C-alpha cells in the first residue's frame, strides 16, 4: 500500500487527530502530493492551527499523526506562515484527492 493510499484509508482518523489538536485545513505537500514518495518517505503536512494553540499542541499533533500513518511526519506547517511555500508549489493538495 502506498503512502497516499494509506492516508486516504485513514482520512477520518487523521482529521479527528487534527481537530483534537486544533488543526484544520489539513493538506499534504512534497513527495507524497507529487506522487513520487518512496518507502520511508516522510509525510509533509500543511495545517492551519487555531488561535492560542501552543508548541505542545504542535508536538502532540506530530506524534499522533506519526502513530496513525506509520510514517515520519514533518512539522505541521501553519498555513499562514507557509503561504509563500504553498504559492510556489502547485502540488499542495488534500491527501484525499484522487
Helices and strands as residue ranges (DSSP letters): H 3-9, H 11-20, E 23-29, H 31-34, E 44-49, H 55-69, E 77-78, H 83-88
